[in-house]
């Protein structure tokens, strides 16, 4: 089977990463400016009580680079092509980036972050990537952020996605053929869309990481008006050394808690960190070794 060096498509990836970073960053900046508390809620994306190994976004974040490394080691062209297509399908199907992007847009417009922006239909059918992208595009345009969804629109190909997940494609030389289409994708077309999908994944996950890392020390921020009935309540952004924001917690003093204010915490912490937070309400910073302390704000 024919084999072509992949070096020429690095330029597609690199150029797309720059473009997509700029597109997505406008949503990050707008959400942070509108309500920093809800912005951090969105960055963390906690769905409830669960272990890190249960987090689909974290799993995808680690899986895609691993697949890229594996792809580079494979010498057989057909195996490479199958892995590339399946990786494209995984990226395009991963639901959490759509959820977080929708929350960023919504928060920028004064809304609160939600656990689910794209719930299943009444018959339990998950919304397709195409449906999510159309809704995101409408949200972005209404919010005055028309370019935010450009990366998704550029990488989405309904026919290719369906052919991958229904095993409805064939390899003809270095081309991909969809008999039911009928449609034929050249090697250049396939490699371009795969590299753009990889760039989309990299750009979005990297921005999530960068914005979390900007919080090097704890700060307090106002909560959303609909978060609390307590006038003037503020939240403390909890930080882990070398990681950045790992949670949000109340900013009440021990005396205020004794007088009836509720102590709360929301975030992603290790078991030992959680124990420390539950017994010492003043902790807002964790060292790399897991030891927590109160850092003056």
N, C-alpha and C positions, 0 to 999 in steps of 0.2 A: 504493500500500500504506500502511496506517496507520503512523504514527510517534508514539512517546510519549517525552517527555523522560525521561532516566535518573536525574535528580538524586535522586528519591525512594528509590532503591536504595543510595545512598551510606550511608544509615543502617544498612542490612543489613550492608554490608561492614564499616563501622566497629565496630558492636556485635559482629560475629562475630570480628573481629581481636582485640578485648580478651578475649573468651571463650576463643578458641583459644590465645592467648599463655599464659593462665593454665593451661590444660589441659596444653600441651606442656612448660611450664617445670618442672612437677613432675618430669618424667622427666630433664630436663637437670640439675636440682639433685641428684636422687638419684644419678645416674651420677657426677657430679663428686665428690660426697661419698664414694662407695664406692671409686673408684680414679681419681684425676685423670689418671694416665698413659693408661689405656684410654679415658677420657673424651676426651682430646685426640686420640687415634687416631681416635675416632669423628667428632669435629669435622672432621678433615682428610679422612677418607674416601678415602685414596689406595688405588688398586687395583693399582698396579704402575708400571713405567716407562712414562710417557706424557706427551704435551704437554697443556697446559691446554685447548687447543681440542678435545681428545678427551674431555673430561670431560662426561658427559651432565647431571650435576647443575648444573654451571656454565652449560651451554648453556640449560637450562630456567630457571635463575635469571635469566638475562638476557632470554630470549625472552618470558616472560609479561608483564613490564612493557612491552616493545615492542609486544606485541599489544594491550594495553590502550590505549596511546597511539594506535595505528592505529585501533582501534575508535572512539575519540572523534572522529576526523577523518572518518569515513565518514558520509555523509548518507543513503544508501540503506538502508532498514530491513532488507530481506532480506539484503543483504550483511553488515550488522551482526549479524544473527541467526546466520548461518552461522559467522562468525568467532567469535562468543561461544560457540557450541556446540563448535566445534573446539578452542577454548582450554580449555573445561571438560574435554574429552576428553584433551587433552595433560596437564593437571594431574593428573587422576585416574589416568592410566596411568604417569606418571613413577615409575620404580621406586626411585630413590635415597632419597627421603624415607622410604619404608617400611623400607628397609634400615637407615637411620640411626636411625630411631625404635626399631626392634627392637634395635639394638645398645645404645642408651641404656638401654632396659629391662633387657637382659641384663647390662650392666655394673653397673647398680644392684644386681643380685643376685649379684655376685661373679664373673661370667663375663668372658671376654676379648672384645674387639671382633673381629668376623669380616668378611672381605671379602664374603661372601654369606650372608645369613640366609634367603633365599627362592630356593634353586636350582631349576632347571627339573625337571620330573618325569622319570621314566626314559625316556619317549618324546620328551624334548626340549621339551615344551610348557611355556612360561613359566606361572608361577602368576598367576592373575587378581587384580585388585585386591580383589575380594570375598574370595578365599581368604586373601590377605595380611591384610586387615582382621580377619577372624575369628581368625587366629592371633595377631595383635597384641593383640586384645581379651583372648584367653586369657592371654597373657603378662602384660599389664598388670594384670589382676585378680589373678593369682597373685603378682605383685610388690607388691600393695597400692597400685597406682596406677590405680584403676578409671576415672578420668576422662580419662586420657591419650589414648585412642582416640576419644573423643566427636566431635572435629571430623571424623575420617574417616568415622565412621558417619553423620554428619549430611549429608555431601556426596556419599556414594556412592549412586548410582542405577543398578543393573545394566541395567534396561531402556533408560534414556536413553543410557547408555554404549554399549550394543550397537547401538542405532539410529544413533548418530552414526558409529561406525566401520564399519558395514555399509551406510551410506547408505540407511537404512531409515526415513526420516522425511520428512514434508512440512510446508510452511508454509501454514497456513490462517488468513488475516488475520494477527493477531499471536500466534497460538497455534502450537504444535508438535504435529503429529499423527503417531503411530506406527501405521500401518495393521495391522501384524502383531500388535499388542497385543490388541485395539485399545486405544489410550490417547491421551488428549489433554491436553497441558500448557498451562495458561493463560500469558499473558505474565508475570503476577506470579510464577507458579511457576518459570518458566524463569529470570527475572532473579534470583530469590532464590537458586536453587541455583548459578547462575554466580557470583554475588557471594560466596556462602559458600565456593565452591571457590577463588576469588581470595584470600579472607581466609585460608584454610588455607595456601595457598602462601606468602603474605606473612608470616604469623605464624611458620611453621616456618623459612623462610630467614632471616628477621630474627633469630630466636633463635640460629641457627648463627653469624651475623655478630656479634651482640652478645657471645656467649660467647668467640669468638676474640679480640675486641677487648679483653676484660678483661685479657688478658696483655700489659701494656705494657712489662714488663721480664722478662728470662729468670728462671726459677726452676728448682729441681730438685725432682723428686717421686719417690717410690718406684715401682719397676716392679711389675707384677703378679707374684704368686708363681710363676706358670707361665711368665713371660716369660724368666727366666734361672736358671741353676744357680749363679750367683755370689751368695752371701748379702749382703744389704744393697745390692745394685746400685740405682743411681738414674738417672733420665733427666733431661736438661735440655730444657726447653721453649724452642725457638728462636723468636725474635720479630723481626718486621719493623716498623719504625716506621710508624705509621698504619694498620697492618693487624692486628697482634696475632700470635697463634700461627701459625707457618707450618711447624713441624716439631718432631720429637723426636729427640734424639741422646744418645749415651753421655755419661757424666760422668767417664770415666776420665782420669787425668793422662797426660802423655806417658810418664812412667816406668812407669805401670801398663800402658800399651799395649805398651811394649817388653818387659814381663814376661809378655805373652801375652794380656791382655784384648783383646777385639774392639771396634774402633771401628765404630760403626754410625750411620746417619741414616735417618730416615723423614720425608717431608714434601713440601711444594709450594714449589719454589724456582725462580727464574730461572736460566738457564744460568750466568751469571757467579757467582751466589751459590753454586751447586753446586760450581764450581771452587774457590772460596775455602774452602768447607767441607772439600773433599777434601785440601787442602794445609795447612790450619791447624785442628787439632782443637779449639782453644780458642774458636773463634768461636761466639758464641751470640746475636748481635744484628746486624741489618742496618739501616742508615740508609735513608731514602727514596731516596737516590742510588745504592743498591746496595753501598755500602762496608760490609764486615763488621768487627766488632771483638769483643773479649771484654769483657763487662760483669761486674764483680764481683757475685757472688751472695751 
